[in-house]
Amino acid sequence: MLLDSPSPRRRRRSPRRGPAAPAEAAGGAGFLGPAHVLEIRSAQRLARVAPDGPGAPAATWARLALAGPATLRPGDTALVAARGAATYVIGILATAEPATLTTPSGATVTATGAAAAEVVQVRSRQGQLVAEYHPHSGKTVVSVDGDLEFVSAKGGISLRAARAITLVADRLDTAVRTTVSASENTYETVGQLKQVQAGRTRTLVKGSCLLQARDAFLRTEEDFKVDGRQIHLG
């Protein structure tokens, strides 16, 4: 009896695989398009950008990959290339133009920068800086060439500071009806002459009172009284 020999098993050929895809492709399809620049960190060569357009990723930090002397500033529109977790700024599409308000006299109010770098400037019609405000730090600088006047027709004017208030001037003139001041300590230094001209003077001291001078003169047109439990001379 002849037995049929078993047919040989066919080996399945595994499909040929192409070259492995880059690891960055696993994170997404990538993005190439415009992005709004929010913040710059020059030391780390990083920029926080918000890509714009369909399928654009969320705002993220991108590494600056600009060639030449190009400078990126907050508010600019940059060309961003993103692939997976890697995002790069590879070009500048448009620079931010400061928003300017011009008055009929020619004075201007300009807002430059964005986010932490925003600065608001007020300039005169000659282009001189009058005031500058930094919203991020809260600092305000007022600079004028002419006179500066504060007027409150019915209310008061209050100056408050957490730290020191400094006045620097060639001359300080005050004209008030009543002056009231209160302090823990008062130190005053006069290089030359200090003169007080008054109808009456009164000095009340709880503790000791010291008057020290190289020469001292006390002169009255009428009575001169000295009253004390003990009086020491010499």
CNS distance restraints for C-alpha pairs under 8 A (distance, minus, plus):
assign (resid  21 and name CA) (resid  25 and name CA) 6.80 0.50 0.50
assign (resid  22 and name CA) (resid  26 and name CA) 7.62 0.50 0.50
assign (resid  23 and name CA) (resid  27 and name CA) 7.98 0.50 0.50
assign (resid  24 and name CA) (resid  28 and name CA) 7.81 0.50 0.50
assign (resid  24 and name CA) (resid  83 and name CA) 6.03 0.50 0.50
assign (resid  24 and name CA) (resid  84 and name CA) 4.74 0.50 0.50
assign (resid  24 and name CA) (resid  85 and name CA) 6.79 0.50 0.50
assign (resid  24 and name CA) (resid  86 and name CA) 7.53 0.50 0.50
assign (resid  25 and name CA) (resid  29 and name CA) 6.46 0.50 0.50
assign (resid  25 and name CA) (resid  30 and name CA) 7.55 0.50 0.50
assign (resid  25 and name CA) (resid  83 and name CA) 6.55 0.50 0.50
assign (resid  25 and name CA) (resid  84 and name CA) 5.78 0.50 0.50
assign (resid  26 and name CA) (resid  84 and name CA) 6.65 0.50 0.50
assign (resid  27 and name CA) (resid  83 and name CA) 7.38 0.50 0.50
assign (resid  27 and name CA) (resid  84 and name CA) 4.18 0.50 0.50
assign (resid  27 and name CA) (resid  85 and name CA) 6.66 0.50 0.50
assign (resid  28 and name CA) (resid  83 and name CA) 6.83 0.50 0.50
assign (resid  28 and name CA) (resid  84 and name CA) 5.34 0.50 0.50
assign (resid  29 and name CA) (resid  83 and name CA) 6.84 0.50 0.50
assign (resid  29 and name CA) (resid  84 and name CA) 7.38 0.50 0.50
assign (resid  30 and name CA) (resid  81 and name CA) 7.56 0.50 0.50
assign (resid  30 and name CA) (resid  82 and name CA) 5.23 0.50 0.50
assign (resid  30 and name CA) (resid  83 and name CA) 4.16 0.50 0.50
assign (resid  30 and name CA) (resid  84 and name CA) 6.20 0.50 0.50
assign (resid  31 and name CA) (resid  55 and name CA) 7.80 0.50 0.50
assign (resid  31 and name CA) (resid  56 and name CA) 6.61 0.50 0.50
assign (resid  31 and name CA) (resid  57 and name CA) 7.71 0.50 0.50
assign (resid  31 and name CA) (resid  80 and name CA) 7.56 0.50 0.50
assign (resid  31 and name CA) (resid  81 and name CA) 5.69 0.50 0.50
assign (resid  31 and name CA) (resid  82 and name CA) 4.88 0.50 0.50
assign (resid  31 and name CA) (resid  83 and name CA) 6.46 0.50 0.50
assign (resid  32 and name CA) (resid  79 and name CA) 7.27 0.50 0.50
assign (resid  32 and name CA) (resid  80 and name CA) 5.68 0.50 0.50
assign (resid  32 and name CA) (resid  81 and name CA) 4.50 0.50 0.50
assign (resid  32 and name CA) (resid  82 and name CA) 6.35 0.50 0.50
assign (resid  33 and name CA) (resid  51 and name CA) 7.16 0.50 0.50
assign (resid  33 and name CA) (resid  52 and name CA) 7.17 0.50 0.50
assign (resid  33 and name CA) (resid  53 and name CA) 7.45 0.50 0.50
assign (resid  33 and name CA) (resid  79 and name CA) 5.56 0.50 0.50
assign (resid  33 and name CA) (resid  80 and name CA) 5.56 0.50 0.50
assign (resid  33 and name CA) (resid  81 and name CA) 6.80 0.50 0.50
assign (resid  34 and name CA) (resid  51 and name CA) 5.94 0.50 0.50
assign (resid  34 and name CA) (resid  52 and name CA) 5.75 0.50 0.50
assign (resid  34 and name CA) (resid  53 and name CA) 7.59 0.50 0.50
assign (resid  34 and name CA) (resid  77 and name CA) 6.35 0.50 0.50
assign (resid  34 and name CA) (resid  78 and name CA) 5.58 0.50 0.50
assign (resid  34 and name CA) (resid  79 and name CA) 4.70 0.50 0.50
assign (resid  34 and name CA) (resid  80 and name CA) 5.98 0.50 0.50
assign (resid  34 and name CA) (resid  93 and name CA) 7.39 0.50 0.50
assign (resid  35 and name CA) (resid  49 and name CA) 5.84 0.50 0.50
assign (resid  35 and name CA) (resid  50 and name CA) 5.14 0.50 0.50
assign (resid  35 and name CA) (resid  51 and name CA) 3.82 0.50 0.50
assign (resid  35 and name CA) (resid  52 and name CA) 5.29 0.50 0.50
assign (resid  35 and name CA) (resid  77 and name CA) 5.59 0.50 0.50
assign (resid  35 and name CA) (resid  78 and name CA) 5.27 0.50 0.50
assign (resid  35 and name CA) (resid  79 and name CA) 6.24 0.50 0.50
assign (resid  35 and name CA) (resid  80 and name CA) 6.29 0.50 0.50
assign (resid  36 and name CA) (resid  49 and name CA) 5.47 0.50 0.50
assign (resid  36 and name CA) (resid  50 and name CA) 5.08 0.50 0.50
assign (resid  36 and name CA) (resid  51 and name CA) 6.27 0.50 0.50
assign (resid  36 and name CA) (resid  52 and name CA) 7.29 0.50 0.50
assign (resid  36 and name CA) (resid  75 and name CA) 6.45 0.50 0.50
assign (resid  36 and name CA) (resid  76 and name CA) 6.19 0.50 0.50
assign (resid  36 and name CA) (resid  77 and name CA) 4.81 0.50 0.50
assign (resid  36 and name CA) (resid  78 and name CA) 6.39 0.50 0.50
assign (resid  37 and name CA) (resid  47 and name CA) 6.85 0.50 0.50
assign (resid  37 and name CA) (resid  48 and name CA) 6.12 0.50 0.50
assign (resid  37 and name CA) (resid  49 and name CA) 4.56 0.50 0.50
assign (resid  37 and name CA) (resid  50 and name CA) 6.56 0.50 0.50
assign (resid  37 and name CA) (resid  73 and name CA) 7.13 0.50 0.50
assign (resid  37 and name CA) (resid  74 and name CA) 5.08 0.50 0.50
assign (resid  37 and name CA) (resid  75 and name CA) 5.33 0.50 0.50
assign (resid  37 and name CA) (resid  76 and name CA) 5.49 0.50 0.50
assign (resid  37 and name CA) (resid  77 and name CA) 6.09 0.50 0.50
assign (resid  37 and name CA) (resid  78 and name CA) 6.75 0.50 0.50
assign (resid  38 and name CA) (resid  47 and name CA) 7.36 0.50 0.50
assign (resid  38 and name CA) (resid  48 and name CA) 5.40 0.50 0.50
assign (resid  38 and name CA) (resid  49 and name CA) 5.53 0.50 0.50
assign (resid  38 and name CA) (resid  50 and name CA) 7.16 0.50 0.50
assign (resid  38 and name CA) (resid  74 and name CA) 5.23 0.50 0.50
assign (resid  38 and name CA) (resid  75 and name CA) 6.31 0.50 0.50
assign (resid  38 and name CA) (resid 114 and name CA) 6.49 0.50 0.50
assign (resid  38 and name CA) (resid 115 and name CA) 6.46 0.50 0.50
assign (resid  39 and name CA) (resid  47 and name CA) 5.67 0.50 0.50
assign (resid  39 and name CA) (resid  48 and name CA) 5.07 0.50 0.50
assign (resid  39 and name CA) (resid  49 and name CA) 7.32 0.50 0.50
assign (resid  39 and name CA) (resid  73 and name CA) 7.69 0.50 0.50
assign (resid  39 and name CA) (resid  74 and name CA) 5.40 0.50 0.50
assign (resid  39 and name CA) (resid 114 and name CA) 7.46 0.50 0.50
assign (resid  39 and name CA) (resid 115 and name CA) 6.89 0.50 0.50
assign (resid  39 and name CA) (resid 116 and name CA) 7.21 0.50 0.50
assign (resid  39 and name CA) (resid 117 and name CA) 7.70 0.50 0.50
assign (resid  40 and name CA) (resid  45 and name CA) 7.79 0.50 0.50
assign (resid  40 and name CA) (resid  46 and name CA) 6.16 0.50 0.50
assign (resid  40 and name CA) (resid  47 and name CA) 4.54 0.50 0.50
assign (resid  40 and name CA) (resid  48 and name CA) 6.47 0.50 0.50
assign (resid  40 and name CA) (resid  72 and name CA) 7.78 0.50 0.50
assign (resid  40 and name CA) (resid  73 and name CA) 6.81 0.50 0.50
assign (resid  40 and name CA) (resid  74 and name CA) 6.56 0.50 0.50
assign (resid  41 and name CA) (resid  45 and name CA) 5.87 0.50 0.50
assign (resid  41 and name CA) (resid  46 and name CA) 5.17 0.50 0.50
assign (resid  41 and name CA) (resid  47 and name CA) 6.07 0.50 0.50
assign (resid  42 and name CA) (resid  46 and name CA) 6.43 0.50 0.50
assign (resid  45 and name CA) (resid  63 and name CA) 6.10 0.50 0.50
assign (resid  45 and name CA) (resid  64 and name CA) 5.49 0.50 0.50
assign (resid  46 and name CA) (resid  61 and name CA) 6.40 0.50 0.50
assign (resid  46 and name CA) (resid  62 and name CA) 5.63 0.50 0.50
assign (resid  46 and name CA) (resid  63 and name CA) 4.72 0.50 0.50
assign (resid  46 and name CA) (resid  64 and name CA) 5.68 0.50 0.50
assign (resid  47 and name CA) (resid  61 and name CA) 5.56 0.50 0.50
assign (resid  47 and name CA) (resid  62 and name CA) 5.30 0.50 0.50
assign (resid  47 and name CA) (resid  63 and name CA) 6.43 0.50 0.50
assign (resid  47 and name CA) (resid  64 and name CA) 6.77 0.50 0.50
assign (resid  47 and name CA) (resid  89 and name CA) 7.94 0.50 0.50
assign (resid  48 and name CA) (resid  59 and name CA) 6.92 0.50 0.50
assign (resid  48 and name CA) (resid  60 and name CA) 5.54 0.50 0.50
assign (resid  48 and name CA) (resid  61 and name CA) 4.29 0.50 0.50
assign (resid  48 and name CA) (resid  62 and name CA) 6.11 0.50 0.50
assign (resid  49 and name CA) (resid  59 and name CA) 5.47 0.50 0.50
assign (resid  49 and name CA) (resid  60 and name CA) 5.68 0.50 0.50
assign (resid  49 and name CA) (resid  61 and name CA) 6.22 0.50 0.50
assign (resid  49 and name CA) (resid  62 and name CA) 6.80 0.50 0.50
assign (resid  50 and name CA) (resid  57 and name CA) 7.86 0.50 0.50
assign (resid  50 and name CA) (resid  58 and name CA) 6.33 0.50 0.50
assign (resid  50 and name CA) (resid  59 and name CA) 4.11 0.50 0.50
assign (resid  50 and name CA) (resid  60 and name CA) 6.63 0.50 0.50
assign (resid  51 and name CA) (resid  56 and name CA) 5.58 0.50 0.50
assign (resid  51 and name CA) (resid  57 and name CA) 6.29 0.50 0.50
assign (resid  51 and name CA) (resid  58 and name CA) 6.80 0.50 0.50
assign (resid  51 and name CA) (resid  59 and name CA) 6.46 0.50 0.50
assign (resid  51 and name CA) (resid  80 and name CA) 7.36 0.50 0.50
assign (resid  52 and name CA) (resid  56 and name CA) 5.77 0.50 0.50
assign (resid  61 and name CA) (resid  87 and name CA) 7.34 0.50 0.50
assign (resid  62 and name CA) (resid  86 and name CA) 7.62 0.50 0.50
assign (resid  62 and name CA) (resid  87 and name CA) 4.83 0.50 0.50
assign (resid  62 and name CA) (resid  88 and name CA) 4.94 0.50 0.50
assign (resid  62 and name CA) (resid  89 and name CA) 6.20 0.50 0.50
assign (resid  63 and name CA) (resid  87 and name CA) 6.41 0.50 0.50
assign (resid  63 and name CA) (resid  88 and name CA) 4.79 0.50 0.50
assign (resid  63 and name CA) (resid  89 and name CA) 6.11 0.50 0.50
assign (resid  64 and name CA) (resid  88 and name CA) 5.93 0.50 0.50
assign (resid  64 and name CA) (resid  89 and name CA) 4.98 0.50 0.50
assign (resid  64 and name CA) (resid  90 and name CA) 6.94 0.50 0.50
assign (resid  65 and name CA) (resid  88 and name CA) 6.18 0.50 0.50
assign (resid  65 and name CA) (resid  89 and name CA) 5.49 0.50 0.50
assign (resid  65 and name CA) (resid  90 and name CA) 5.12 0.50 0.50
assign (resid  65 and name CA) (resid  91 and name CA) 7.78 0.50 0.50
assign (resid  66 and name CA) (resid  70 and name CA) 6.61 0.50 0.50
assign (resid  66 and name CA) (resid  89 and name CA) 6.76 0.50 0.50
assign (resid  66 and name CA) (resid  90 and name CA) 5.28 0.50 0.50
assign (resid  66 and name CA) (resid  91 and name CA) 5.96 0.50 0.50
assign (resid  67 and name CA) (resid  90 and name CA) 7.97 0.50 0.50
assign (resid  70 and name CA) (resid  92 and name CA) 7.97 0.50 0.50
assign (resid  72 and name CA) (resid  76 and name CA) 6.81 0.50 0.50
assign (resid  72 and name CA) (resid  92 and name CA) 7.31 0.50 0.50
assign (resid  73 and name CA) (resid  95 and name CA) 7.73 0.50 0.50
assign (resid  73 and name CA) (resid  96 and name CA) 7.80 0.50 0.50
assign (resid  73 and name CA) (resid 113 and name CA) 7.26 0.50 0.50
assign (resid  74 and name CA) (resid  96 and name CA) 7.67 0.50 0.50
assign (resid  74 and name CA) (resid 113 and name CA) 5.43 0.50 0.50
assign (resid  74 and name CA) (resid 114 and name CA) 5.31 0.50 0.50
assign (resid  74 and name CA) (resid 115 and name CA) 7.63 0.50 0.50
assign (resid  74 and name CA) (resid 117 and name CA) 7.20 0.50 0.50
assign (resid  75 and name CA) (resid  95 and name CA) 7.19 0.50 0.50
assign (resid  75 and name CA) (resid  96 and name CA) 5.08 0.50 0.50
assign (resid  75 and name CA) (resid 113 and name CA) 5.96 0.50 0.50
assign (resid  75 and name CA) (resid 114 and name CA) 5.61 0.50 0.50
assign (resid  76 and name CA) (resid  92 and name CA) 7.41 0.50 0.50
assign (resid  76 and name CA) (resid  93 and name CA) 7.76 0.50 0.50
assign (resid  76 and name CA) (resid  94 and name CA) 5.81 0.50 0.50
assign (resid  76 and name CA) (resid  95 and name CA) 4.46 0.50 0.50
assign (resid  76 and name CA) (resid  96 and name CA) 4.68 0.50 0.50
assign (resid  77 and name CA) (resid  92 and name CA) 6.18 0.50 0.50
assign (resid  77 and name CA) (resid  93 and name CA) 5.41 0.50 0.50
assign (resid  77 and name CA) (resid  94 and name CA) 4.99 0.50 0.50
assign (resid  77 and name CA) (resid  95 and name CA) 6.29 0.50 0.50
assign (resid  77 and name CA) (resid  96 and name CA) 7.43 0.50 0.50
assign (resid  78 and name CA) (resid  89 and name CA) 6.56 0.50 0.50
assign (resid  78 and name CA) (resid  90 and name CA) 7.56 0.50 0.50
assign (resid  78 and name CA) (resid  91 and name CA) 5.69 0.50 0.50
assign (resid  78 and name CA) (resid  92 and name CA) 4.32 0.50 0.50
assign (resid  78 and name CA) (resid  93 and name CA) 5.24 0.50 0.50
assign (resid  78 and name CA) (resid  94 and name CA) 6.96 0.50 0.50
assign (resid  79 and name CA) (resid  89 and name CA) 5.89 0.50 0.50
assign (resid  79 and name CA) (resid  90 and name CA) 5.73 0.50 0.50
assign (resid  79 and name CA) (resid  91 and name CA) 4.82 0.50 0.50
assign (resid  79 and name CA) (resid  92 and name CA) 5.75 0.50 0.50
assign (resid  79 and name CA) (resid  93 and name CA) 6.16 0.50 0.50
assign (resid  80 and name CA) (resid  87 and name CA) 7.00 0.50 0.50
assign (resid  80 and name CA) (resid  88 and name CA) 5.67 0.50 0.50
assign (resid  80 and name CA) (resid  89 and name CA) 4.61 0.50 0.50
assign (resid  80 and name CA) (resid  90 and name CA) 5.94 0.50 0.50
assign (resid  80 and name CA) (resid  91 and name CA) 7.24 0.50 0.50
assign (resid  81 and name CA) (resid  87 and name CA) 5.79 0.50 0.50
assign (resid  81 and name CA) (resid  88 and name CA) 5.32 0.50 0.50
assign (resid  81 and name CA) (resid  89 and name CA) 6.47 0.50 0.50
assign (resid  81 and name CA) (resid  90 and name CA) 6.92 0.50 0.50
assign (resid  82 and name CA) (resid  86 and name CA) 5.70 0.50 0.50
assign (resid  82 and name CA) (resid  87 and name CA) 4.19 0.50 0.50
assign (resid  82 and name CA) (resid  88 and name CA) 6.30 0.50 0.50
assign (resid  83 and name CA) (resid  87 and name CA) 6.48 0.50 0.50
assign (resid  96 and name CA) (resid 113 and name CA) 7.79 0.50 0.50
assign (resid  97 and name CA) (resid 112 and name CA) 7.67 0.50 0.50
assign (resid  98 and name CA) (resid 110 and name CA) 6.28 0.50 0.50
assign (resid  98 and name CA) (resid 111 and name CA) 5.62 0.50 0.50
assign (resid  98 and name CA) (resid 112 and name CA) 4.83 0.50 0.50
assign (resid  98 and name CA) (resid 113 and name CA) 7.46 0.50 0.50
assign (resid  99 and name CA) (resid 110 and name CA) 5.61 0.50 0.50
assign (resid  99 and name CA) (resid 111 and name CA) 5.31 0.50 0.50
assign (resid  99 and name CA) (resid 112 and name CA) 6.84 0.50 0.50
assign (resid 100 and name CA) (resid 108 and name CA) 6.54 0.50 0.50
assign (resid 100 and name CA) (resid 109 and name CA) 5.57 0.50 0.50
assign (resid 100 and name CA) (resid 110 and name CA) 4.38 0.50 0.50
assign (resid 100 and name CA) (resid 111 and name CA) 6.60 0.50 0.50
assign (resid 101 and name CA) (resid 108 and name CA) 5.47 0.50 0.50
assign (resid 101 and name CA) (resid 109 and name CA) 5.07 0.50 0.50
assign (resid 101 and name CA) (resid 110 and name CA) 6.46 0.50 0.50
assign (resid 102 and name CA) (resid 106 and name CA) 5.98 0.50 0.50
assign (resid 102 and name CA) (resid 107 and name CA) 5.77 0.50 0.50
assign (resid 102 and name CA) (resid 108 and name CA) 4.45 0.50 0.50
assign (resid 102 and name CA) (resid 109 and name CA) 6.59 0.50 0.50
assign (resid 103 and name CA) (resid 107 and name CA) 5.37 0.50 0.50
assign (resid 103 and name CA) (resid 108 and name CA) 6.27 0.50 0.50
assign (resid 105 and name CA) (resid 125 and name CA) 6.54 0.50 0.50
assign (resid 106 and name CA) (resid 124 and name CA) 7.10 0.50 0.50
assign (resid 106 and name CA) (resid 125 and name CA) 4.37 0.50 0.50
assign (resid 106 and name CA) (resid 126 and name CA) 7.86 0.50 0.50
assign (resid 107 and name CA) (resid 122 and name CA) 7.48 0.50 0.50
assign (resid 107 and name CA) (resid 123 and name CA) 5.71 0.50 0.50
assign (resid 107 and name CA) (resid 124 and name CA) 4.51 0.50 0.50
assign (resid 107 and name CA) (resid 125 and name CA) 4.24 0.50 0.50
assign (resid 107 and name CA) (resid 126 and name CA) 7.73 0.50 0.50
assign (resid 107 and name CA) (resid 127 and name CA) 7.54 0.50 0.50
assign (resid 108 and name CA) (resid 122 and name CA) 5.79 0.50 0.50
assign (resid 108 and name CA) (resid 123 and name CA) 5.30 0.50 0.50
assign (resid 108 and name CA) (resid 124 and name CA) 6.63 0.50 0.50
assign (resid 108 and name CA) (resid 125 and name CA) 7.15 0.50 0.50
assign (resid 109 and name CA) (resid 120 and name CA) 7.11 0.50 0.50
assign (resid 109 and name CA) (resid 121 and name CA) 5.66 0.50 0.50
assign (resid 109 and name CA) (resid 122 and name CA) 4.56 0.50 0.50
assign (resid 109 and name CA) (resid 123 and name CA) 6.52 0.50 0.50
assign (resid 110 and name CA) (resid 120 and name CA) 5.65 0.50 0.50
assign (resid 110 and name CA) (resid 121 and name CA) 5.17 0.50 0.50
assign (resid 110 and name CA) (resid 122 and name CA) 6.52 0.50 0.50
assign (resid 111 and name CA) (resid 118 and name CA) 6.92 0.50 0.50
assign (resid 111 and name CA) (resid 119 and name CA) 5.73 0.50 0.50
assign (resid 111 and name CA) (resid 120 and name CA) 4.47 0.50 0.50
assign (resid 111 and name CA) (resid 121 and name CA) 6.47 0.50 0.50
assign (resid 112 and name CA) (resid 117 and name CA) 7.97 0.50 0.50
assign (resid 112 and name CA) (resid 118 and name CA) 5.60 0.50 0.50
assign (resid 112 and name CA) (resid 119 and name CA) 5.37 0.50 0.50
assign (resid 112 and name CA) (resid 120 and name CA) 6.53 0.50 0.50
assign (resid 113 and name CA) (resid 117 and name CA) 5.24 0.50 0.50
assign (resid 113 and name CA) (resid 118 and name CA) 4.34 0.50 0.50
assign (resid 113 and name CA) (resid 119 and name CA) 6.40 0.50 0.50
assign (resid 114 and name CA) (resid 118 and name CA) 4.62 0.50 0.50
assign (resid 115 and name CA) (resid 136 and name CA) 7.74 0.50 0.50
assign (resid 116 and name CA) (resid 135 and name CA) 7.79 0.50 0.50
assign (resid 116 and name CA) (resid 136 and name CA) 5.39 0.50 0.50
assign (resid 117 and name CA) (resid 134 and name CA) 7.96 0.50 0.50
assign (resid 117 and name CA) (resid 136 and name CA) 7.28 0.50 0.50
assign (resid 118 and name CA) (resid 134 and name CA) 6.48 0.50 0.50
assign (resid 118 and name CA) (resid 135 and name CA) 6.68 0.50 0.50
assign (resid 118 and name CA) (resid 136 and name CA) 7.26 0.50 0.50
assign (resid 119 and name CA) (resid 132 and name CA) 7.01 0.50 0.50
assign (resid 119 and name CA) (resid 133 and name CA) 5.85 0.50 0.50
assign (resid 119 and name CA) (resid 134 and name CA) 4.96 0.50 0.50
assign (resid 119 and name CA) (resid 135 and name CA) 6.89 0.50 0.50
assign (resid 120 and name CA) (resid 132 and name CA) 5.70 0.50 0.50
assign (resid 120 and name CA) (resid 133 and name CA) 5.08 0.50 0.50
assign (resid 120 and name CA) (resid 134 and name CA) 6.59 0.50 0.50
assign (resid 121 and name CA) (resid 129 and name CA) 7.12 0.50 0.50
assign (resid 121 and name CA) (resid 130 and name CA) 7.60 0.50 0.50
assign (resid 121 and name CA) (resid 131 and name CA) 5.80 0.50 0.50
assign (resid 121 and name CA) (resid 132 and name CA) 4.49 0.50 0.50
assign (resid 121 and name CA) (resid 133 and name CA) 6.46 0.50 0.50
assign (resid 122 and name CA) (resid 129 and name CA) 6.16 0.50 0.50
assign (resid 122 and name CA) (resid 130 and name CA) 5.46 0.50 0.50
assign (resid 122 and name CA) (resid 131 and name CA) 5.06 0.50 0.50
assign (resid 122 and name CA) (resid 132 and name CA) 6.37 0.50 0.50
assign (resid 123 and name CA) (resid 127 and name CA) 5.39 0.50 0.50
assign (resid 123 and name CA) (resid 128 and name CA) 5.26 0.50 0.50
assign (resid 123 and name CA) (resid 129 and name CA) 4.47 0.50 0.50
assign (resid 123 and name CA) (resid 130 and name CA) 5.13 0.50 0.50
assign (resid 123 and name CA) (resid 131 and name CA) 7.05 0.50 0.50
assign (resid 124 and name CA) (resid 128 and name CA) 5.31 0.50 0.50
assign (resid 124 and name CA) (resid 129 and name CA) 6.60 0.50 0.50
assign (resid 124 and name CA) (resid 130 and name CA) 6.47 0.50 0.50
assign (resid 129 and name CA) (resid 143 and name CA) 6.50 0.50 0.50
assign (resid 129 and name CA) (resid 144 and name CA) 7.47 0.50 0.50
assign (resid 130 and name CA) (resid 142 and name CA) 5.73 0.50 0.50
assign (resid 130 and name CA) (resid 143 and name CA) 4.75 0.50 0.50
assign (resid 130 and name CA) (resid 144 and name CA) 5.35 0.50 0.50
assign (resid 131 and name CA) (resid 140 and name CA) 7.13 0.50 0.50
assign (resid 131 and name CA) (resid 141 and name CA) 5.46 0.50 0.50
assign (resid 131 and name CA) (resid 142 and name CA) 4.31 0.50 0.50
assign (resid 131 and name CA) (resid 143 and name CA) 5.88 0.50 0.50
assign (resid 132 and name CA) (resid 140 and name CA) 5.67 0.50 0.50
assign (resid 132 and name CA) (resid 141 and name CA) 5.10 0.50 0.50
assign (resid 132 and name CA) (resid 142 and name CA) 6.56 0.50 0.50
assign (resid 133 and name CA) (resid 138 and name CA) 7.13 0.50 0.50
assign (resid 133 and name CA) (resid 139 and name CA) 5.98 0.50 0.50
assign (resid 133 and name CA) (resid 140 and name CA) 4.48 0.50 0.50
assign (resid 133 and name CA) (resid 141 and name CA) 6.51 0.50 0.50
assign (resid 134 and name CA) (resid 138 and name CA) 5.51 0.50 0.50
assign (resid 134 and name CA) (resid 139 and name CA) 5.35 0.50 0.50
assign (resid 134 and name CA) (resid 140 and name CA) 6.41 0.50 0.50
assign (resid 135 and name CA) (resid 139 and name CA) 7.17 0.50 0.50
assign (resid 144 and name CA) (resid 148 and name CA) 7.22 0.50 0.50
assign (resid 152 and name CA) (resid 156 and name CA) 6.04 0.50 0.50
assign (resid 152 and name CA) (resid 157 and name CA) 6.75 0.50 0.50
assign (resid 161 and name CA) (resid 165 and name CA) 6.74 0.50 0.50
assign (resid 190 and name CA) (resid 194 and name CA) 6.64 0.50 0.50
assign (resid 205 and name CA) (resid 209 and name CA) 6.74 0.50 0.50
assign (resid 220 and name CA) (resid 224 and name CA) 6.49 0.50 0.50
